Amino acid sequence: MVASKPTRRVDIPNVALVANANVPPSVSNYRQRVGRAGRRGEPWAFATTFCRDLPLDHVVFQNPLKFLMARIAAPAVRLDSAPVVARHVHAALLGAFLRTSSDGLNIKTSIGAFFGATSDVNAPLTADNLADTFLIRLRDADFSDGQKDHLTRLARGTALAQHEAAHLCAKTAEAFEYLGRRWRTEYEKLLERAASAMEPEVRQAFENRATYARGISPIRTRSTRFYAVTCFPRGCGELRSPFRL
């Protein structure tokens, strides 16, 4: 197995060798990478790291023990970070919407079904879909009023504690609309490129990409930058978001 960046959630048998193509940025990243080997009771496991012509790689090459023995700071969640807390607000509101939805959300659903995507280049999106309904509910005063107690408890003691439920719902709507617009634009471009391709192989390649984009789980898409898929404090590495409240 060759690793050039942290590889999370890889748990497969018979990995006896991990080769780092560069020196990881920290010892925690290093341990996370090399830990992919020997996870299923193999009698031995081996890891090697190639040092490139980079400042960090030079330092580690000269003194590898200093790097390997470095202290690993305990993970932490900054409750004074608005983007971090915002993702949990997004998740709470999405969960509240799905709980009150008559159809709910099947755990095996796809991102395409959620956003109303089809395989028809002339009608790539359906008018009736959960994503647009979610946006409508976020901008509904009755919905935001119903979330006051929940959001107050969630945001207590955080950077968003002073914001009213209506404001949080409005900002979540803004963030979700941005996410949906980007996903749908990229998806429509795949369908258009497939339809305009002259070579069968090229057309099939874009159709396959569109099918993949339409069929994958929401948890594996860019939507994980919208809501927090893990809770405090586990999985802090997942709490990255381009959205701001």
C-alpha positions as CSV (number, residue, x, y, z in Angstrom):
1,M,0.0,0.0,0.0
2,V,1.4,3.4,-1.0
3,A,0.2,6.4,1.0
4,S,0.8,10.1,0.1
5,K,-1.8,11.5,2.5
6,P,-3.7,10.3,5.6
7,T,-5.8,7.3,4.8
8,R,-8.8,7.1,7.1
9,R,-11.2,4.2,7.4
10,V,-8.9,1.7,5.6
11,D,-9.2,-1.6,7.4
12,I,-8.4,-4.4,5.0
13,P,-6.6,-7.7,5.6
14,N,-3.2,-8.8,4.2
15,V,-1.6,-5.4,4.2
16,A,2.0,-6.1,5.2
17,L,3.7,-3.1,3.8
18,V,3.0,0.6,3.8
19,A,5.3,2.9,1.8
20,N,5.0,6.6,2.5
21,A,5.8,8.6,-0.6
22,N,6.8,11.5,1.6
23,V,7.3,12.4,5.3
24,P,3.8,12.9,6.9
25,P,3.3,16.4,8.4
26,S,3.2,15.1,11.9
27,V,3.9,12.0,13.9
28,S,0.2,11.4,14.4
29,N,-0.3,11.4,10.6
30,Y,2.7,9.0,10.4
31,R,1.2,6.5,12.9
32,Q,-2.2,6.7,11.2
33,R,-0.6,5.8,7.8
34,V,1.6,3.0,8.9
35,G,-1.2,1.6,11.1
36,R,-2.9,0.4,8.0
37,A,-0.5,-2.6,8.0
38,G,-0.8,-5.6,10.2
39,R,-4.4,-4.9,11.4
40,R,-5.7,-8.5,11.1
41,G,-3.2,-10.4,13.1
42,E,-0.5,-10.7,10.4
43,P,2.8,-12.1,11.8
44,W,4.7,-9.1,10.7
45,A,4.2,-5.7,9.1
46,F,6.7,-3.2,7.6
47,A,6.7,0.5,6.8
48,T,9.1,2.6,4.8
49,T,9.2,6.3,4.2
50,F,10.8,8.1,1.3
51,C,12.3,11.5,2.1
52,R,11.9,14.0,-0.7
53,D,13.8,17.2,-1.3
54,L,11.6,19.1,1.1
55,P,12.5,20.9,4.4
56,L,10.6,18.6,6.7
57,D,11.9,15.5,4.9
58,H,15.5,16.7,5.3
59,V,15.0,17.3,9.1
60,V,13.3,13.9,9.6
61,F,16.0,12.2,7.6
62,Q,18.7,13.7,9.8
63,N,17.0,12.9,13.1
64,P,14.1,10.3,12.6
65,L,13.9,9.5,16.3
66,K,13.0,13.2,17.2
67,F,10.1,13.0,14.8
68,L,8.9,9.5,15.9
69,M,9.1,10.4,19.6
70,A,7.3,13.7,19.3
71,R,4.3,14.2,21.6
72,I,0.9,13.8,20.1
73,A,-1.5,16.5,21.3
74,A,-4.9,15.2,22.5
75,P,-7.7,16.0,20.0
76,A,-10.0,18.9,20.9
77,V,-13.0,20.7,19.6
78,R,-13.1,24.4,19.8
79,L,-16.5,25.5,20.9
80,D,-15.5,29.1,20.2
81,S,-15.1,28.2,16.5
82,A,-18.2,29.2,14.6
83,P,-17.6,26.9,11.6
84,V,-17.3,23.9,13.9
85,V,-20.5,24.5,15.7
86,A,-22.2,25.6,12.5
87,R,-21.9,22.1,11.1
88,H,-23.6,20.6,14.1
89,V,-26.4,23.2,13.7
90,H,-26.7,22.1,10.1
91,A,-26.9,18.5,11.1
92,A,-29.5,19.2,13.8
93,L,-31.7,21.1,11.4
94,L,-31.4,18.4,8.7
95,G,-32.2,15.8,11.2
96,A,-35.3,17.7,12.4
97,F,-36.5,18.1,8.9
98,L,-36.1,14.4,8.1
99,R,-37.8,13.4,11.3
100,T,-40.9,15.4,10.4
101,S,-40.8,14.5,6.7
102,S,-43.5,12.0,5.7
103,D,-41.0,10.0,3.6
104,G,-38.0,10.4,5.9
105,L,-34.6,9.4,4.5
106,N,-33.7,5.8,3.7
107,I,-30.2,5.1,5.1
108,K,-29.4,3.5,1.7
109,T,-30.5,6.6,-0.3
110,S,-28.2,8.3,-2.8
111,I,-27.1,11.9,-3.1
112,G,-28.8,11.9,-6.5
113,A,-32.1,11.0,-5.1
114,F,-31.8,13.6,-2.4
115,F,-31.1,16.4,-4.9
116,G,-33.5,15.1,-7.5
117,A,-31.0,14.1,-10.1
118,T,-31.9,12.0,-13.2
119,S,-30.0,10.6,-16.1
120,D,-31.8,12.7,-18.6
121,V,-29.6,15.6,-19.9
122,N,-32.7,17.5,-21.0
123,A,-34.3,17.2,-17.6
124,P,-31.4,16.5,-15.2
125,L,-33.4,17.5,-12.0
126,T,-36.8,16.7,-10.8
127,A,-39.0,19.4,-9.3
128,D,-40.0,17.3,-6.4
129,N,-37.0,16.4,-4.2
130,L,-36.0,16.5,-0.5
131,A,-33.3,19.0,-1.0
132,D,-35.6,21.8,-2.2
133,T,-38.2,20.9,0.4
134,F,-35.5,21.2,3.1
135,L,-34.7,24.7,1.8
136,I,-38.3,25.7,1.9
137,R,-38.7,24.4,5.5
138,L,-35.6,26.2,6.6
139,R,-37.1,29.5,5.5
140,D,-40.4,28.7,7.2
141,A,-41.0,30.7,10.4
142,D,-43.0,27.8,11.9
143,F,-40.1,25.4,11.4
144,S,-37.5,27.7,12.9
145,D,-39.8,28.5,15.9
146,G,-40.1,24.7,16.5
147,Q,-36.3,24.4,16.7
148,K,-35.7,27.2,19.3
149,D,-35.3,24.9,22.3
150,H,-33.1,22.4,20.5
151,L,-30.8,25.0,19.0
152,T,-30.6,26.9,22.2
153,R,-29.3,23.8,24.0
154,L,-27.0,22.9,21.1
155,A,-25.4,26.3,20.9
156,R,-25.2,27.0,24.6
157,G,-21.7,28.0,25.6
158,T,-20.5,28.1,22.0
159,A,-19.6,30.8,19.5
160,L,-23.2,30.7,18.2
161,A,-24.9,31.0,21.6
162,Q,-26.2,34.6,20.9
163,H,-27.9,33.8,17.6
164,E,-31.6,33.3,17.4
165,A,-33.1,30.1,15.8
166,A,-34.4,32.1,12.8
167,H,-30.9,33.4,12.1
168,L,-29.3,29.9,12.4
169,C,-32.0,28.5,10.0
170,A,-31.4,31.3,7.5
171,K,-27.6,30.7,7.6
172,T,-28.1,26.9,7.2
173,A,-30.4,27.6,4.2
174,E,-27.7,29.8,2.7
175,A,-25.0,27.2,3.2
176,F,-27.2,24.3,1.9
177,E,-28.3,26.3,-1.1
178,Y,-24.6,26.9,-2.0
179,L,-23.8,23.2,-1.6
180,G,-26.7,22.1,-3.7
181,R,-26.0,24.6,-6.4
182,R,-22.4,23.4,-6.7
183,W,-23.3,19.7,-6.7
184,R,-26.1,20.2,-9.3
185,T,-23.9,22.3,-11.6
186,E,-21.1,19.8,-11.6
187,Y,-23.6,17.0,-12.2
188,E,-25.3,18.7,-15.1
189,K,-21.9,19.4,-16.7
190,L,-21.2,15.6,-16.6
191,L,-24.4,14.9,-18.4
192,E,-23.8,17.6,-21.0
193,R,-20.2,16.4,-21.7
194,A,-21.5,12.8,-22.1
195,A,-24.2,13.9,-24.5
196,S,-21.8,16.0,-26.6
197,A,-19.0,13.5,-26.7
198,M,-18.3,12.1,-30.2
199,E,-16.3,9.0,-29.2
200,P,-18.2,6.2,-27.5
201,E,-15.5,5.6,-25.0
202,V,-15.5,9.2,-23.9
203,R,-19.3,9.3,-23.7
204,Q,-19.3,6.1,-21.6
205,A,-16.6,7.6,-19.3
206,F,-18.7,10.7,-18.5
207,E,-21.9,8.6,-18.2
208,N,-20.1,6.4,-15.6
209,R,-18.9,9.5,-13.7
210,A,-22.5,10.8,-13.7
211,T,-23.8,7.5,-12.5
212,Y,-21.3,7.4,-9.7
213,A,-22.0,10.9,-8.6
214,R,-25.7,10.2,-8.6
215,G,-25.5,7.0,-6.8
216,I,-23.1,7.5,-3.9
217,S,-24.1,8.0,-0.3
218,P,-24.6,11.5,1.0
219,I,-22.1,10.6,3.8
220,R,-19.3,10.2,1.2
221,T,-19.9,13.4,-0.8
222,R,-19.0,17.0,-0.4
223,S,-22.1,17.2,1.9
224,T,-19.9,16.0,4.8
225,R,-18.5,19.5,4.7
226,F,-22.0,20.8,5.4
227,Y,-23.0,18.8,8.4
228,A,-21.0,17.0,11.2
229,V,-21.2,13.3,10.6
230,T,-19.5,12.6,13.9
231,C,-20.2,13.9,17.4
232,F,-18.0,15.8,19.9
233,P,-15.2,15.1,20.4
234,R,-14.6,11.9,18.3
235,G,-13.7,12.5,14.6
236,C,-12.5,16.0,15.0
237,G,-10.7,15.7,11.7
238,E,-14.1,15.6,10.0
239,L,-15.1,19.0,11.2
240,R,-14.0,21.1,8.2
241,S,-16.4,23.5,6.6
242,P,-16.3,26.3,4.0
243,F,-19.4,27.8,5.4
244,R,-19.6,30.6,8.0
245,L,-22.4,31.8,10.2
